Amino acid sequence: MNKKIENFSRREFTKLSGLALSAIPFMSFTSPFLQTPFIASEEKLNVHLFSKHLQFLDYNNMSEAAAEMGFDGLDLTVRRKGHVLPTRVSEDLPKAVEAMKKCGLMPKMMSTNVWDAHDKTNINVLETASKLGFSHYRTDWLKYSEGIAITESQTIFGKNAKELELLNKKLGLIGGYQNNSGMNVGAPVWDLLPILEATKGQFMGSQYDIRHAVIEGGESWELGLRRIKPYINSIVLKDAKWGVVDGKWQPINVPLGEGMVDFNRYFSLLKKYKINVPVSLHVEYDLGGAEKGSNKIMIPKKEVFKRIQKDLIFIKDAWKNAE
């Protein structure tokens, strides 16, 4: 099949999936994200590695490493200090995609600084990604201003999200806002609803991060998942636990299965709710600097790959065994 035709069809399907699926009774969900041509089956998840952890490699070596470790793709950083800089997206994103395709990794996910739908650089990032076949991207994070009421800020952010959704629809892209713990907009998952409810929930939604949801939600994270589930269009997998560092309690990142995230329960709920969307693996415990996106690492790259691959194996086993 001609590559241009194949990519065009993918984007067009994404655009039309919302209309096509609206006629299908699908439990209580209204989100068309849950039935794109890229969904995972109950037998297998399609897992993409966050390319931040391979920042020490060029496009070719990055792609080869991800493919050899067994990943289905890369969640490519197209942002400040990323693998592709927004100001060079026209020149460098095609090169990254070419390297990925050579290794059998089709472009699908990317992480960006995009939020303002009227910013020329943002528009160019999305237009270029759309032409190259990407379907899902993470937006920029937001902060609340001390001088503006939270509810007023949410109204403003909701308007921004609606404008971004219109641009996404035009380009056949799906944007997701990642819940990130701390003093961030959306840190408590419930916080995102007033913002996302301003959209139609078709081309703009949630990149759900279970690690951050558990850190903020404690034992109530399941309620947050139930509430946000119609908007989930991609997910991030990582794990953490509370610990004391330098006399202060804080989350400590750990390998999957060694922290507070109950992956058996989480994966069981994803299957129950039929939330089968693109997956991004983040590995934020010690990788000799690779966990922070360093250009130089302090341990052998084989060790970095070994630790990352261990998490991938955990995901596959945990998903298979979840009931």
C-alpha positions as CSV (number, residue, x, y, z in Angstrom):
1,M,0.0,0.0,0.0
2,N,1.2,3.5,-0.8
3,K,2.5,5.0,2.5
4,K,0.8,8.4,1.8
5,I,-2.5,6.7,1.3
6,E,-2.1,4.5,4.4
7,N,-1.3,7.6,6.6
8,F,-4.2,9.5,5.1
9,S,-6.6,6.7,5.8
10,R,-5.5,6.5,9.4
11,R,-6.0,10.2,10.0
12,E,-9.4,10.2,8.2
13,F,-10.6,7.2,10.2
14,T,-9.6,9.1,13.4
15,K,-11.7,12.1,12.3
16,L,-14.7,10.0,11.4
17,S,-14.6,7.5,14.2
18,G,-16.6,9.7,16.5
19,L,-19.5,9.9,14.1
20,A,-19.4,6.3,13.1
21,L,-19.4,5.1,16.7
22,S,-22.1,7.3,18.0
23,A,-24.6,4.9,16.6
24,I,-23.1,1.9,18.4
25,P,-24.4,1.2,21.9
26,F,-21.2,0.9,23.9
27,M,-22.1,0.6,27.6
28,S,-22.2,4.1,29.1
29,F,-19.3,5.6,27.1
30,T,-19.5,8.5,24.8
31,S,-15.8,8.7,23.9
32,P,-14.8,7.6,20.4
33,F,-11.2,7.2,21.5
34,L,-12.1,3.7,22.9
35,Q,-12.7,2.3,19.4
36,T,-9.9,3.6,17.2
37,P,-8.1,1.3,14.8
38,F,-5.1,1.3,17.2
39,I,-6.8,-0.2,20.2
40,A,-5.2,-3.1,22.1
41,S,-7.1,-6.3,22.4
42,E,-7.7,-7.9,25.8
43,E,-4.8,-10.3,25.0
44,K,-2.2,-7.6,24.2
45,L,-1.4,-4.0,24.9
46,N,0.4,-1.9,22.4
47,V,3.2,-0.3,24.5
48,H,5.2,2.7,23.4
49,L,8.4,3.8,25.2
50,F,8.7,7.4,26.2
51,S,11.6,8.5,24.1
52,K,12.8,10.8,26.9
53,H,14.6,7.8,28.3
54,L,16.6,7.4,25.1
55,Q,17.6,11.0,24.8
56,F,21.3,9.9,24.7
57,L,20.7,8.2,21.4
58,D,20.1,9.6,17.9
59,Y,17.0,8.8,15.9
60,N,18.3,5.6,14.3
61,N,19.8,4.1,17.5
62,M,16.8,5.2,19.5
63,S,14.5,3.3,17.1
64,E,16.7,0.2,17.0
65,A,16.9,0.0,20.8
66,A,13.1,0.4,21.2
67,A,12.4,-2.3,18.6
68,E,14.9,-4.7,20.1
69,M,13.5,-4.3,23.5
70,G,10.1,-5.3,22.2
71,F,8.2,-2.1,22.1
72,D,5.4,-1.5,19.6
73,G,6.4,2.2,19.1
74,L,7.8,5.3,20.7
75,D,6.1,8.1,22.5
76,L,8.3,10.7,20.8
77,T,9.3,13.9,22.6
78,V,8.5,16.8,20.3
79,R,9.1,19.6,22.7
80,R,11.7,21.8,24.4
81,K,14.8,19.7,25.1
82,G,13.1,16.8,23.3
83,H,14.2,14.5,20.5
84,V,12.6,16.9,18.1
85,L,12.6,20.6,18.9
86,P,9.4,22.5,18.0
87,T,11.3,25.1,16.1
88,R,12.8,22.4,13.9
89,V,9.8,20.1,13.6
90,S,9.5,20.5,9.8
91,E,13.1,19.4,9.3
92,D,13.6,16.8,12.1
93,L,10.3,15.1,12.7
94,P,10.3,13.4,9.2
95,K,13.9,12.2,10.0
96,A,12.7,10.7,13.3
97,V,9.7,9.0,11.6
98,E,11.9,7.6,8.9
99,A,14.2,6.1,11.4
100,M,11.3,4.6,13.4
101,K,9.7,3.1,10.3
102,K,12.9,1.4,9.3
103,C,12.7,-0.5,12.6
104,G,9.0,-1.3,12.2
105,L,7.8,1.4,14.6
106,M,4.9,3.3,13.1
107,P,4.4,6.9,14.3
108,K,1.5,7.2,16.7
109,M,2.3,9.0,20.0
110,M,4.2,12.1,20.9
111,S,4.6,14.4,23.9
112,T,4.5,18.1,23.3
113,N,4.3,21.6,24.8
114,V,1.2,22.3,22.7
115,W,-1.7,24.1,24.4
116,D,-2.4,27.4,22.6
117,A,-4.3,26.5,19.4
118,H,-3.4,29.9,17.9
119,D,0.4,29.7,18.4
120,K,2.2,29.3,15.0
121,T,4.8,27.0,16.4
122,N,2.1,24.7,18.0
123,I,0.1,24.7,14.8
124,N,3.2,23.7,12.8
125,V,4.0,20.9,15.2
126,L,0.5,19.4,14.9
127,E,0.3,19.9,11.1
128,T,3.6,18.2,10.5
129,A,2.7,15.4,12.9
130,S,-0.6,14.9,11.2
131,K,1.0,14.6,7.8
132,L,3.4,12.0,9.1
133,G,0.7,9.8,10.5
134,F,0.7,10.5,14.2
135,S,-2.7,10.1,15.9
136,H,-2.2,10.9,19.6
137,Y,-0.3,13.6,21.5
138,R,0.1,14.8,25.0
139,T,-0.4,18.5,25.6
140,D,1.5,21.0,27.7
141,W,0.9,21.2,31.5
142,L,-1.0,24.0,33.1
143,K,-0.6,26.0,36.4
144,Y,-3.1,27.9,38.4
145,S,-2.4,31.6,39.0
146,E,-2.5,32.8,42.6
147,G,-4.3,36.0,41.4
148,I,-7.2,34.2,39.7
149,A,-9.9,32.0,41.2
150,I,-9.5,28.3,40.4
151,T,-13.0,28.1,38.9
152,E,-12.3,31.1,36.7
153,S,-9.0,29.6,35.5
154,Q,-10.9,26.3,34.7
155,T,-13.3,28.3,32.6
156,I,-10.4,29.8,30.7
157,F,-8.6,26.5,30.3
158,G,-11.9,24.9,29.1
159,K,-12.1,27.5,26.4
160,N,-8.5,26.8,25.4
161,A,-9.2,23.0,25.3
162,K,-12.3,23.6,23.1
163,E,-10.2,25.6,20.6
164,L,-7.5,23.0,20.6
165,E,-10.1,20.3,20.0
166,L,-11.3,22.1,16.9
167,L,-7.7,22.3,15.5
168,N,-7.2,18.6,16.4
169,K,-10.4,17.7,14.5
170,K,-9.3,19.5,11.5
171,L,-5.9,17.7,11.5
172,G,-7.2,14.3,12.6
173,L,-5.3,14.3,15.9
174,I,-6.3,13.4,19.5
175,G,-4.9,15.4,22.3
176,G,-4.6,14.3,25.9
177,Y,-3.9,16.3,29.1
178,Q,-1.8,14.3,31.5
179,N,-2.7,14.4,35.2
180,N,0.5,15.2,37.1
181,S,0.7,15.2,40.9
182,G,1.7,18.3,42.8
183,M,0.6,21.9,42.3
184,N,-0.5,21.2,38.7
185,V,-3.8,21.7,37.0
186,G,-5.4,18.2,36.9
187,A,-3.3,16.8,39.8
188,P,-6.5,15.6,41.4
189,V,-8.3,13.9,38.5
190,W,-11.6,15.5,39.4
191,D,-10.0,18.9,38.7
192,L,-9.9,18.1,35.0
193,L,-13.6,17.6,34.5
194,P,-14.7,21.3,34.3
195,I,-12.0,21.7,31.7
196,L,-12.7,18.7,29.6
197,E,-16.4,19.0,29.8
198,A,-16.1,22.2,27.8
199,T,-15.1,20.0,24.8
200,K,-17.1,17.4,22.9
201,G,-14.6,14.8,24.2
202,Q,-13.8,13.6,20.7
203,F,-10.4,15.0,19.8
204,M,-9.4,16.3,23.2
205,G,-9.3,14.4,26.5
206,S,-7.2,12.8,29.2
207,Q,-3.8,11.0,29.1
208,Y,-4.4,9.1,32.3
209,D,-1.4,8.5,34.5
210,I,-2.0,5.9,37.2
211,R,1.1,6.7,39.1
212,H,0.1,10.3,39.7
213,A,-3.5,9.3,40.2
214,V,-2.5,7.0,43.1
215,I,-0.1,9.6,44.6
216,E,-2.9,12.2,44.7
217,G,-5.9,9.9,45.2
218,G,-4.6,7.3,47.6
219,E,-7.4,4.8,48.1
220,S,-9.9,6.7,46.1
221,W,-8.2,6.5,42.8
222,E,-10.8,4.1,41.5
223,L,-13.5,6.8,41.9
224,G,-11.3,9.2,39.8
225,L,-10.9,6.6,37.1
226,R,-14.6,6.0,36.9
227,R,-15.2,9.7,36.6
228,I,-12.6,10.5,34.0
229,K,-13.0,7.3,31.9
230,P,-15.1,8.8,29.1
231,Y,-12.3,11.2,28.3
232,I,-9.3,8.8,28.5
233,N,-7.6,8.5,25.1
234,S,-4.1,7.3,26.2
235,I,-2.5,6.1,29.3
236,V,0.9,6.3,31.0
237,L,2.3,3.5,33.1
238,K,4.8,4.0,36.0
239,D,5.0,3.3,39.7
240,A,6.0,5.0,42.9
241,K,5.8,4.7,46.7
242,W,6.0,7.2,49.6
243,G,9.3,7.5,51.4
244,V,11.5,9.8,53.4
245,V,14.2,11.6,51.5
246,D,16.4,14.2,53.3
247,G,13.9,14.2,56.2
248,K,10.9,14.9,54.0
249,W,8.1,12.6,52.8
250,Q,7.9,12.4,49.0
251,P,7.0,10.0,46.2
252,I,9.9,7.8,45.2
253,N,9.8,6.3,41.7
254,V,10.3,2.5,41.5
255,P,10.1,-0.3,38.9
256,L,6.6,-1.4,38.0
257,G,5.1,-3.7,40.7
258,E,7.4,-2.4,43.5
259,G,5.2,0.6,44.4
260,M,1.7,1.5,45.5
261,V,0.0,1.0,42.1
262,D,-2.2,-2.2,42.2
263,F,-1.7,-3.1,38.6
264,N,-3.8,-6.2,38.8
265,R,-6.8,-4.1,40.0
266,Y,-6.0,-1.3,37.5
267,F,-5.7,-3.6,34.5
268,S,-8.8,-5.5,35.5
269,L,-10.7,-2.2,35.6
270,L,-9.3,-1.1,32.2
271,K,-10.6,-4.4,30.8
272,K,-14.0,-4.0,32.5
273,Y,-14.4,-0.5,31.2
274,K,-13.0,-1.5,27.8
275,I,-10.4,1.3,27.9
276,N,-8.0,0.0,25.3
277,V,-5.9,3.0,24.2
278,P,-2.3,3.7,23.3
279,V,0.1,3.1,26.2
280,S,3.3,5.1,27.1
281,L,5.8,3.5,29.5
282,H,7.7,6.0,31.6
283,V,10.7,4.7,33.5
284,E,11.6,7.4,36.1
285,Y,13.6,5.4,38.7
286,D,17.4,5.3,38.5
287,L,18.6,4.7,34.9
288,G,21.9,6.5,35.3
289,G,20.4,9.8,34.1
290,A,18.3,8.4,31.3
291,E,15.2,8.6,33.6
292,K,15.6,12.4,33.5
293,G,16.3,12.6,29.7
294,S,20.0,13.2,30.1
295,N,22.1,13.3,26.9
296,K,24.9,11.5,28.8
297,I,24.3,8.5,31.1
298,M,26.3,7.2,34.0
299,I,25.7,3.5,33.5
300,P,26.2,1.2,30.5
301,K,23.4,1.6,28.0
302,K,22.8,-2.2,28.1
303,E,21.9,-1.8,31.7
304,V,19.5,1.0,30.8
305,F,17.8,-1.3,28.2
306,K,17.7,-4.2,30.7
307,R,15.8,-2.2,33.3
308,I,13.4,-0.7,30.8
309,Q,12.7,-4.1,29.3
310,K,12.0,-5.6,32.7
311,D,9.2,-3.1,33.1
312,L,7.8,-4.0,29.6
313,I,7.8,-7.7,30.5
314,F,6.0,-6.8,33.8
315,I,3.3,-5.0,31.8
316,K,2.7,-7.8,29.4
317,D,2.5,-10.4,32.2
318,A,0.3,-8.2,34.4
319,W,-2.1,-7.4,31.6
320,K,-2.4,-11.1,30.6
321,N,-3.1,-12.2,34.2
322,A,-5.5,-9.4,35.2
323,E,-9.1,-10.6,35.5
